[in-house]
Amino acid sequence: MHHIATMMHIEIMPERKVVKSETNKTLKRIGSYLQYIRQKKGIKQEFLAQKLAVTSSYISKIENGKTQIYLTTFIKYCIVLDVATSDVLKEIGQLSNFL
């Protein structure tokens, strides 16, 4: 029985690594695009952080793909940047060669 559990663990691990890798790529795409829009509109991280009631450090981590973004934060982020969430998601889907 112990041997089966070990085999199952080994089989599951590569799948988790693939999912984590894809998640990291997606976070980087989202962050990079949000940063691009923010900078294009001349909005400072500090101003955005204040509007979202988060820290500038958190904004930096989002934009660098270093942390996950909550859905509510993503929606508010898009509202402050005056960009549709659907446009951001559509755009990052097309940015697979961006990074």
HELIX and SHEET records of a PDB file:
HELIX    1   1 HIS A    2  LYS A   40  1                                  39    
HELIX    2   2 GLN A   45  LEU A   52  1                                   8    
HELIX    3   3 SER A   56  GLU A   63  1                                   8    
HELIX    4   4 LEU A   71  LEU A   81  1                                  11    
HELIX    5   5 THR A   85  GLY A   93  1                                   9    
END                                                                             
